[in-house]
Amino acid sequence: VRLLIVPAAIFAVVSATVFTLAELHPAKPEATTSTTPVQLGDAERGASIFAGTCAGCHGQGGKNGTVGPELAGNPISLPAARAQIENGGGAMPANLVQGQELDDVLAYLKTILAG
């Protein structure tokens, strides 16, 4: 009986701790407060970059995402989108695009996001 109860209790404690720490993580986009305006690049180039880098998880045009959330019509703000791209989170790694490519993707996101 101890061989079942002790590992189950340890698993429950470790899981609860991990989920609590994940919720409190300061790099979450909604926790980011930036007063710097979002620099926008070229939306056409951004659409191409999005198709090659982001569409695998978020779907073509930001619709029907398989891993990540659907972005088309999503009310996320551009500063929150920038923070998510820069910091990552969940299954998304940080800094998939940087520099001018990031600015271009943000310009494209402006055309598909609701926020």
N, CA, C and O atoms as a GROMACS GRO file, in nm:
protein
  460
    1VAL      N    1   0.083  -0.120   0.000
    1VAL     CA    2   0.000   0.000   0.000
    1VAL      C    3   0.088   0.126   0.000
    1VAL      O    4   0.058   0.223  -0.069
    2ARG      N    5   0.196   0.123   0.079
    2ARG     CA    6   0.287   0.239   0.083
    2ARG      C    7   0.349   0.266  -0.054
    2ARG      O    8   0.378   0.382  -0.086
    3LEU      N    9   0.370   0.162  -0.133
    3LEU     CA   10   0.429   0.178  -0.265
    3LEU      C   11   0.337   0.256  -0.360
    3LEU      O   12   0.383   0.308  -0.461
    4LEU      N   13   0.212   0.264  -0.328
    4LEU     CA   14   0.118   0.340  -0.409
    4LEU      C   15   0.088   0.477  -0.351
    4LEU      O   16   0.080   0.575  -0.425
    5ILE      N   17   0.072   0.486  -0.222
    5ILE     CA   18   0.031   0.610  -0.157
    5ILE      C   19   0.144   0.714  -0.156
    5ILE      O   20   0.120   0.830  -0.188
    6VAL      N   21   0.264   0.674  -0.120
    6VAL     CA   22   0.375   0.770  -0.110
    6VAL      C   23   0.407   0.833  -0.246
    6VAL      O   24   0.416   0.956  -0.254
    7PRO      N   25   0.425   0.755  -0.354
    7PRO     CA   26   0.450   0.819  -0.484
    7PRO      C   27   0.334   0.907  -0.531
    7PRO      O   28   0.356   1.012  -0.591
    8ALA      N   29   0.210   0.865  -0.504
    8ALA     CA   30   0.094   0.945  -0.544
    8ALA      C   31   0.092   1.077  -0.468
    8ALA      O   32   0.059   1.181  -0.527
    9ALA      N   33   0.125   1.075  -0.341
    9ALA     CA   34   0.128   1.198  -0.261
    9ALA      C   35   0.240   1.291  -0.309
    9ALA      O   36   0.220   1.412  -0.322
   10ILE      N   37   0.356   1.234  -0.337
   10ILE     CA   38   0.468   1.316  -0.388
   10ILE      C   39   0.431   1.376  -0.522
   10ILE      O   40   0.457   1.494  -0.546
   11PHE      N   41   0.371   1.298  -0.610
   11PHE     CA   42   0.328   1.348  -0.740
   11PHE      C   43   0.229   1.463  -0.725
   11PHE      O   44   0.240   1.564  -0.795
   12ALA      N   45   0.133   1.449  -0.636
   12ALA     CA   46   0.032   1.554  -0.616
   12ALA      C   47   0.096   1.682  -0.565
   12ALA      O   48   0.061   1.791  -0.611
   13VAL      N   49   0.189   1.673  -0.471
   13VAL     CA   50   0.256   1.792  -0.417
   13VAL      C   51   0.341   1.860  -0.523
   13VAL      O   52   0.336   1.982  -0.537
   14VAL      N   53   0.419   1.782  -0.597
   14VAL     CA   54   0.505   1.839  -0.701
   14VAL      C   55   0.420   1.903  -0.811
   14VAL      O   56   0.452   2.012  -0.857
   15SER      N   57   0.314   1.836  -0.854
   15SER     CA   58   0.226   1.891  -0.957
   15SER      C   59   0.163   2.022  -0.912
   15SER      O   60   0.161   2.119  -0.988
   16ALA      N   61   0.112   2.026  -0.792
   16ALA     CA   62   0.051   2.149  -0.741
   16ALA      C   63   0.152   2.262  -0.736
   16ALA      O   64   0.119   2.376  -0.768
   17THR      N   65   0.274   2.232  -0.694
   17THR     CA   66   0.379   2.335  -0.688
   17THR      C   67   0.412   2.387  -0.826
   17THR      O   68   0.425   2.508  -0.846
   18VAL      N   69   0.427   2.298  -0.923
   18VAL     CA   70   0.462   2.339  -1.060
   18VAL      C   71   0.351   2.426  -1.119
   18VAL      O   72   0.380   2.530  -1.177
   19PHE      N   73   0.226   2.385  -1.105
   19PHE     CA   74   0.116   2.463  -1.160
   19PHE      C   75   0.104   2.599  -1.092
   19PHE      O   76   0.074   2.698  -1.158
   20THR      N   77   0.126   2.605  -0.964
   20THR     CA   78   0.122   2.732  -0.892
   20THR      C   79   0.232   2.825  -0.940
   20THR      O   80   0.207   2.943  -0.964
   21LEU      N   81   0.353   2.774  -0.953
   21LEU     CA   82   0.464   2.856  -1.001
   21LEU      C   83   0.441   2.902  -1.144
   21LEU      O   84   0.479   3.014  -1.179
   22ALA      N   85   0.382   2.819  -1.227
   22ALA     CA   86   0.353   2.857  -1.366
   22ALA      C   87   0.252   2.972  -1.369
   22ALA      O   88   0.266   3.064  -1.451
   23GLU      N   89   0.154   2.970  -1.283
   23GLU     CA   90   0.055   3.078  -1.278
   23GLU      C   91   0.116   3.208  -1.228
   23GLU      O   92   0.072   3.316  -1.269
   24LEU      N   93   0.214   3.200  -1.142
   24LEU     CA   94   0.276   3.320  -1.085
   24LEU      C   95   0.392   3.372  -1.168
   24LEU      O   96   0.450   3.475  -1.135
   25HIS      N   97   0.427   3.302  -1.276
   25HIS     CA   98   0.544   3.339  -1.356
   25HIS      C   99   0.530   3.483  -1.409
   25HIS      O  100   0.429   3.514  -1.472
   26PRO      N  101   0.628   3.570  -1.384
   26PRO     CA  102   0.617   3.710  -1.424
   26PRO      C  103   0.629   3.735  -1.573
   26PRO      O  104   0.601   3.846  -1.616
   27ALA      N  105   0.670   3.638  -1.654
   27ALA     CA  106   0.688   3.661  -1.797
   27ALA      C  107   0.560   3.640  -1.876
   27ALA      O  108   0.561   3.645  -1.999
   28LYS      N  109   0.449   3.615  -1.807
   28LYS     CA  110   0.323   3.600  -1.877
   28LYS      C  111   0.290   3.732  -1.946
   28LYS      O  112   0.310   3.838  -1.887
   29PRO      N  113   0.239   3.729  -2.071
   29PRO     CA  114   0.212   3.852  -2.145
   29PRO      C  115   0.122   3.950  -2.071
   29PRO      O  116   0.145   4.071  -2.079
   30GLU      N  117   0.020   3.901  -1.998
   30GLU     CA  118  -0.068   3.994  -1.929
   30GLU      C  119   0.001   4.062  -1.810
   30GLU      O  120  -0.048   4.162  -1.758
   31ALA      N  121   0.115   4.005  -1.766
   31ALA     CA  122   0.189   4.066  -1.656
   31ALA      C  123   0.289   4.170  -1.706
   31ALA      O  124   0.348   4.243  -1.626
   32THR      N  125   0.307   4.177  -1.836
   32THR     CA  126   0.404   4.270  -1.893
   32THR      C  127   0.340   4.408  -1.906
   32THR      O  128   0.233   4.422  -1.965
   33THR      N  129   0.404   4.506  -1.851
   33THR     CA  130   0.357   4.643  -1.866
   33THR      C  131   0.464   4.721  -1.940
   33THR      O  132   0.568   4.754  -1.884
   34SER      N  133   0.436   4.750  -2.063
   34SER     CA  134   0.533   4.822  -2.145
   34SER      C  135   0.471   4.950  -2.195
   34SER      O  136   0.359   4.951  -2.246
   35THR      N  137   0.543   5.059  -2.179
   35THR     CA  138   0.494   5.187  -2.230
   35THR      C  139   0.559   5.220  -2.364
   35THR      O  140   0.526   5.320  -2.426
   36THR      N  141   0.651   5.134  -2.407
   36THR     CA  142   0.716   5.155  -2.535
   36THR      C  143   0.619   5.117  -2.646
   36THR      O  144   0.562   5.008  -2.643
   37PRO      N  145   0.599   5.206  -2.744
   37PRO     CA  146   0.507   5.172  -2.852
   37PRO      C  147   0.562   5.055  -2.934
   37PRO      O  148   0.683   5.040  -2.951
   38VAL      N  149   0.470   4.972  -2.983
   38VAL     CA  150   0.511   4.858  -3.063
   38VAL      C  151   0.553   4.908  -3.201
   38VAL      O  152   0.478   4.978  -3.269
   39GLN      N  153   0.673   4.870  -3.239
   39GLN     CA  154   0.727   4.906  -3.370
   39GLN      C  155   0.668   4.810  -3.472
   39GLN      O  156   0.675   4.688  -3.452
   40LEU      N  157   0.611   4.862  -3.580
   40LEU     CA  158   0.553   4.775  -3.682
   40LEU      C  159   0.637   4.778  -3.807
   40LEU      O  160   0.690   4.883  -3.846
   41GLY      N  161   0.649   4.664  -3.869
   41GLY     CA  162   0.724   4.652  -3.993
   41GLY      C  163   0.629   4.640  -4.111
   41GLY      O  164   0.527   4.709  -4.118
   42ASP      N  165   0.663   4.552  -4.204
   42ASP     CA  166   0.588   4.532  -4.326
   42ASP      C  167   0.495   4.411  -4.310
   42ASP      O  168   0.541   4.299  -4.288
   43ALA      N  169   0.365   4.435  -4.320
   43ALA     CA  170   0.266   4.330  -4.297
   43ALA      C  171   0.275   4.219  -4.402
   43ALA      O  172   0.252   4.102  -4.370
   44GLU      N  173   0.310   4.253  -4.524
   44GLU     CA  174   0.321   4.151  -4.629
   44GLU      C  175   0.436   4.055  -4.600
   44GLU      O  176   0.422   3.933  -4.612
   45ARG      N  177   0.552   4.111  -4.562
   45ARG     CA  178   0.663   4.025  -4.522
   45ARG      C  179   0.626   3.946  -4.397
   45ARG      O  180   0.661   3.828  -4.384
   46GLY      N  181   0.554   4.011  -4.305
   46GLY     CA  182   0.512   3.944  -4.183
   46GLY      C  183   0.422   3.825  -4.210
   46GLY      O  184   0.432   3.723  -4.141
   47ALA      N  185   0.334   3.836  -4.310
   47ALA     CA  186   0.246   3.724  -4.347
   47ALA      C  187   0.329   3.606  -4.395
   47ALA      O  188   0.299   3.491  -4.364
   48SER      N  189   0.432   3.634  -4.471
   48SER     CA  190   0.521   3.528  -4.522
   48SER      C  191   0.598   3.462  -4.407
   48SER      O  192   0.609   3.340  -4.402
   49ILE      N  193   0.650   3.544  -4.316
   49ILE     CA  194   0.724   3.491  -4.200
   49ILE      C  195   0.629   3.409  -4.113
   49ILE      O  196   0.665   3.301  -4.066
   50PHE      N  197   0.508   3.462  -4.091
   50PHE     CA  198   0.408   3.391  -4.011
   50PHE      C  199   0.378   3.255  -4.072
   50PHE      O  200   0.371   3.155  -4.000
   51ALA      N  201   0.362   3.250  -4.203
   51ALA     CA  202   0.331   3.124  -4.271
   51ALA      C  203   0.442   3.021  -4.250
   51ALA      O  204   0.415   2.902  -4.235
   52GLY      N  205   0.567   3.066  -4.248
   52GLY     CA  206   0.678   2.974  -4.233
   52GLY      C  207   0.714   2.941  -4.090
   52GLY      O  208   0.769   2.834  -4.063
   53THR      N  209   0.685   3.031  -3.996
   53THR     CA  210   0.730   3.013  -3.859
   53THR      C  211   0.617   2.984  -3.761
   53THR      O  212   0.634   2.907  -3.667
   54CYS      N  213   0.502   3.045  -3.783
   54CYS     CA  214   0.395   3.042  -3.682
   54CYS      C  215   0.275   2.954  -3.721
   54CYS      O  216   0.206   2.901  -3.634
   55ALA      N  217   0.252   2.939  -3.850
   55ALA     CA  218   0.130   2.872  -3.897
   55ALA      C  219   0.125   2.726  -3.856
   55ALA      O  220   0.016   2.669  -3.844
   56GLY      N  221   0.239   2.664  -3.834
   56GLY     CA  222   0.238   2.524  -3.791
   56GLY      C  223   0.160   2.502  -3.663
   56GLY      O  224   0.102   2.396  -3.643
   57CYS      N  225   0.160   2.601  -3.576
   57CYS     CA  226   0.086   2.590  -3.449
   57CYS      C  227  -0.041   2.674  -3.447
   57CYS      O  228  -0.141   2.633  -3.387
   58HIS      N  229  -0.038   2.790  -3.512
   58HIS     CA  230  -0.152   2.883  -3.506
   58HIS      C  231  -0.242   2.875  -3.628
   58HIS      O  232  -0.344   2.943  -3.633
   59GLY      N  233  -0.206   2.794  -3.727
   59GLY     CA  234  -0.287   2.778  -3.848
   59GLY      C  235  -0.258   2.886  -3.950
   59GLY      O  236  -0.207   2.993  -3.917
   60GLN      N  237  -0.291   2.857  -4.076
   60GLN     CA  238  -0.271   2.954  -4.184
   60GLN      C  239  -0.362   3.074  -4.159
   60GLN      O  240  -0.482   3.059  -4.134
   61GLY      N  241  -0.306   3.192  -4.166
   61GLY     CA  242  -0.384   3.313  -4.140
   61GLY      C  243  -0.428   3.326  -3.996
   61GLY      O  244  -0.515   3.407  -3.965
   62GLY      N  245  -0.368   3.244  -3.908
   62GLY     CA  246  -0.404   3.250  -3.767
   62GLY      C  247  -0.534   3.178  -3.735
   62GLY      O  248  -0.589   3.196  -3.626
   63LYS      N  249  -0.584   3.095  -3.829
   63LYS     CA  250  -0.710   3.023  -3.808
   63LYS      C  251  -0.683   2.875  -3.795
   63LYS      O  252  -0.592   2.820  -3.857
   64ASN      N  253  -0.763   2.811  -3.712
   64ASN     CA  254  -0.758   2.666  -3.695
   64ASN      C  255  -0.622   2.619  -3.643
   64ASN      O  256  -0.564   2.524  -3.696
   65GLY      N  257  -0.572   2.685  -3.539
   65GLY     CA  258  -0.446   2.644  -3.480
   65GLY      C  259  -0.457   2.506  -3.418
   65GLY      O  260  -0.559   2.470  -3.359
   66THR      N  261  -0.351   2.428  -3.432
   66THR     CA  262  -0.352   2.292  -3.379
   66THR      C  263  -0.290   2.284  -3.241
   66THR      O  264  -0.338   2.209  -3.156
   67VAL      N  265  -0.184   2.361  -3.217
   67VAL     CA  266  -0.116   2.358  -3.088
   67VAL      C  267  -0.142   2.488  -3.014
   67VAL      O  268  -0.184   2.488  -2.898
   68GLY      N  269  -0.118   2.599  -3.080
   68GLY     CA  270  -0.137   2.730  -3.020
   68GLY      C  271  -0.279   2.780  -3.043
   68GLY      O  272  -0.355   2.720  -3.118
   69PRO      N  273  -0.314   2.889  -2.978
   69PRO     CA  274  -0.449   2.943  -2.994
   69PRO      C  275  -0.470   3.002  -3.133
   69PRO      O  276  -0.375   3.044  -3.199
   70GLU      N  277  -0.594   3.005  -3.174
   70GLU     CA  278  -0.630   3.071  -3.299
   70GLU      C  279  -0.609   3.221  -3.279
   70GLU      O  280  -0.656   3.277  -3.180
   71LEU      N  281  -0.540   3.286  -3.371
   71LEU     CA  282  -0.509   3.427  -3.354
   71LEU      C  283  -0.604   3.518  -3.430
   71LEU      O  284  -0.627   3.632  -3.388
   72ALA      N  285  -0.660   3.472  -3.541
   72ALA     CA  286  -0.752   3.554  -3.619
   72ALA      C  287  -0.873   3.590  -3.534
   72ALA      O  288  -0.945   3.502  -3.486
   73GLY      N  289  -0.894   3.719  -3.515
   73GLY     CA  290  -1.006   3.767  -3.434
   73GLY      C  291  -0.982   3.764  -3.284
   73GLY      O  292  -1.070   3.802  -3.207
   74ASN      N  293  -0.865   3.718  -3.241
   74ASN     CA  294  -0.831   3.712  -3.099
   74ASN      C  295  -0.813   3.854  -3.046
   74ASN      O  296  -0.750   3.936  -3.114
   75PRO      N  297  -0.865   3.886  -2.928
   75PRO     CA  298  -0.856   4.022  -2.876
   75PRO      C  299  -0.722   4.058  -2.811
   75PRO      O  300  -0.714   4.159  -2.743
   76ILE      N  301  -0.617   3.978  -2.831
   76ILE     CA  302  -0.487   4.008  -2.771
   76ILE      C  303  -0.432   4.139  -2.829
   76ILE      O  304  -0.446   4.167  -2.948
   77SER      N  305  -0.369   4.219  -2.744
   77SER     CA  306  -0.311   4.346  -2.790
   77SER      C  307  -0.174   4.320  -2.852
   77SER      O  308  -0.113   4.216  -2.827
   78LEU      N  309  -0.127   4.413  -2.931
   78LEU     CA  310   0.006   4.398  -2.992
   78LEU      C  311   0.118   4.394  -2.887
   78LEU      O  312   0.210   4.315  -2.902
   79PRO      N  313   0.113   4.478  -2.781
   79PRO     CA  314   0.217   4.464  -2.678
   79PRO      C  315   0.215   4.326  -2.612
   79PRO      O  316   0.321   4.271  -2.581
   80ALA      N  317   0.096   4.270  -2.590
   80ALA     CA  318   0.088   4.136  -2.531
   80ALA      C  319   0.140   4.031  -2.629
   80ALA      O  320   0.205   3.935  -2.589
   81ALA      N  321   0.110   4.050  -2.758
   81ALA     CA  322   0.161   3.956  -2.860
   81ALA      C  323   0.314   3.962  -2.865
   81ALA      O  324   0.380   3.859  -2.873
   82ARG      N  325   0.369   4.084  -2.860
   82ARG     CA  326   0.515   4.099  -2.859
   82ARG      C  327   0.576   4.029  -2.738
   82ARG      O  328   0.676   3.958  -2.749
   83ALA      N  329   0.515   4.049  -2.622
   83ALA     CA  330   0.566   3.987  -2.500
   83ALA      C  331   0.560   3.834  -2.510
   83ALA      O  332   0.653   3.766  -2.467
   84GLN      N  333   0.453   3.781  -2.568
   84GLN     CA  334   0.441   3.636  -2.583
   84GLN      C  335   0.548   3.583  -2.678
   84GLN      O  336   0.608   3.479  -2.651
   85ILE      N  337   0.573   3.654  -2.786
   85ILE     CA  338   0.675   3.611  -2.883
   85ILE      C  339   0.814   3.619  -2.819
   85ILE      O  340   0.895   3.528  -2.835
   86GLU      N  341   0.840   3.726  -2.746
   86GLU     CA  342   0.973   3.744  -2.686
   86GLU      C  343   0.997   3.650  -2.568
   86GLU      O  344   1.108   3.599  -2.551
   87ASN      N  345   0.894   3.626  -2.486
   87ASN     CA  346   0.911   3.548  -2.364
   87ASN      C  347   0.869   3.402  -2.378
   87ASN      O  348   0.907   3.318  -2.296
   88GLY      N  349   0.791   3.372  -2.480
   88GLY     CA  350   0.739   3.237  -2.494
   88GLY      C  351   0.638   3.208  -2.385
   88GLY      O  352   0.596   3.298  -2.312
   89GLY      N  353   0.600   3.086  -2.375
   89GLY     CA  354   0.504   3.045  -2.272
   89GLY      C  355   0.426   2.924  -2.319
   89GLY      O  356   0.397   2.911  -2.438
   90GLY      N  357   0.393   2.837  -2.228
   90GLY     CA  358   0.325   2.714  -2.266
   90GLY      C  359   0.415   2.633  -2.358
   90GLY      O  360   0.531   2.608  -2.325
   91ALA      N  361   0.363   2.592  -2.472
   91ALA     CA  362   0.441   2.514  -2.568
   91ALA      C  363   0.524   2.604  -2.660
   91ALA      O  364   0.605   2.554  -2.738
   92MET      N  365   0.504   2.735  -2.652
   92MET     CA  366   0.572   2.827  -2.744
   92MET      C  367   0.709   2.866  -2.689
   92MET      O  368   0.720   2.920  -2.579
   93PRO      N  369   0.814   2.839  -2.767
   93PRO     CA  370   0.947   2.883  -2.724
   93PRO      C  371   0.964   3.033  -2.742
   93PRO      O  372   0.896   3.094  -2.825
   94ALA      N  373   1.052   3.092  -2.667
   94ALA     CA  374   1.077   3.236  -2.676
   94ALA      C  375   1.157   3.268  -2.801
   94ALA      O  376   1.234   3.186  -2.851
   95ASN      N  377   1.137   3.390  -2.851
   95ASN     CA  378   1.216   3.448  -2.960
   95ASN      C  379   1.220   3.365  -3.087
   95ASN      O  380   1.326   3.346  -3.145
   96LEU      N  381   1.104   3.316  -3.132
   96LEU     CA  382   1.100   3.247  -3.261
   96LEU      C  383   1.132   3.342  -3.375
   96LEU      O  384   1.193   3.303  -3.474
   97VAL      N  385   1.092   3.467  -3.360
   97VAL     CA  386   1.131   3.572  -3.454
   97VAL      C  387   1.185   3.688  -3.372
   97VAL      O  388   1.139   3.713  -3.260
   98GLN      N  389   1.282   3.760  -3.428
   98GLN     CA  390   1.345   3.871  -3.358
   98GLN      C  391   1.372   3.984  -3.456
   98GLN      O  392   1.368   3.965  -3.578
   99GLY      N  393   1.400   4.100  -3.402
   99GLY     CA  394   1.441   4.214  -3.483
   99GLY      C  395   1.337   4.254  -3.585
   99GLY      O  396   1.218   4.265  -3.553
  100GLN      N  397   1.381   4.277  -3.710
  100GLN     CA  398   1.292   4.321  -3.817
  100GLN      C  399   1.182   4.218  -3.844
  100GLN      O  400   1.069   4.254  -3.873
  101GLU      N  401   1.216   4.089  -3.835
  101GLU     CA  402   1.114   3.986  -3.857
  101GLU      C  403   1.003   3.996  -3.753
  101GLU      O  404   0.886   3.976  -3.785
  102LEU      N  405   1.039   4.025  -3.629
  102LEU     CA  406   0.938   4.043  -3.524
  102LEU      C  407   0.848   4.162  -3.557
  102LEU      O  408   0.726   4.152  -3.544
  103ASP      N  409   0.908   4.272  -3.598
  103ASP     CA  410   0.828   4.390  -3.635
  103ASP      C  411   0.734   4.359  -3.751
  103ASP      O  412   0.620   4.405  -3.753
  104ASP      N  413   0.783   4.281  -3.848
  104ASP     CA  414   0.700   4.244  -3.963
  104ASP      C  415   0.584   4.153  -3.920
  104ASP      O  416   0.471   4.171  -3.965
  105VAL      N  417   0.613   4.056  -3.834
  105VAL     CA  418   0.507   3.967  -3.786
  105VAL      C  419   0.404   4.046  -3.706
  105VAL      O  420   0.284   4.021  -3.719
  106LEU      N  421   0.448   4.140  -3.626
  106LEU     CA  422   0.353   4.222  -3.549
  106LEU      C  423   0.266   4.306  -3.643
  106LEU      O  424   0.147   4.324  -3.617
  107ALA      N  425   0.323   4.356  -3.751
  107ALA     CA  426   0.245   4.432  -3.849
  107ALA      C  427   0.137   4.342  -3.911
  107ALA      O  428   0.024   4.384  -3.933
  108TYR      N  429   0.175   4.216  -3.939
  108TYR     CA  430   0.077   4.121  -3.992
  108TYR      C  431  -0.028   4.088  -3.887
  108TYR      O  432  -0.147   4.083  -3.918
  109LEU      N  433   0.014   4.066  -3.764
  109LEU     CA  434  -0.081   4.034  -3.658
  109LEU      C  435  -0.184   4.146  -3.640
  109LEU      O  436  -0.300   4.120  -3.609
  110LYS      N  437  -0.140   4.268  -3.660
  110LYS     CA  438  -0.233   4.381  -3.648
  110LYS      C  439  -0.349   4.366  -3.746
  110LYS      O  440  -0.460   4.412  -3.719
  111THR      N  441  -0.324   4.301  -3.859
  111THR     CA  442  -0.430   4.284  -3.960
  111THR      C  443  -0.525   4.170  -3.927
  111THR      O  444  -0.636   4.166  -3.982
  112ILE      N  445  -0.485   4.077  -3.840
  112ILE     CA  446  -0.572   3.962  -3.812
  112ILE      C  447  -0.627   3.959  -3.669
  112ILE      O  448  -0.727   3.893  -3.643
  113LEU      N  449  -0.561   4.030  -3.576
  113LEU     CA  450  -0.608   4.032  -3.438
  113LEU      C  451  -0.726   4.126  -3.424
  113LEU      O  452  -0.739   4.223  -3.500
  114ALA      N  453  -0.812   4.098  -3.327
  114ALA     CA  454  -0.926   4.187  -3.300
  114ALA      C  455  -0.886   4.300  -3.206
  114ALA      O  456  -0.953   4.403  -3.201
  115GLY      N  457  -0.776   4.280  -3.130
  115GLY     CA  458  -0.738   4.376  -3.026
  115GLY      C  459  -0.647   4.482  -3.068
  115GLY      O  460  -0.610   4.567  -2.987
   0.00000   0.00000   0.00000
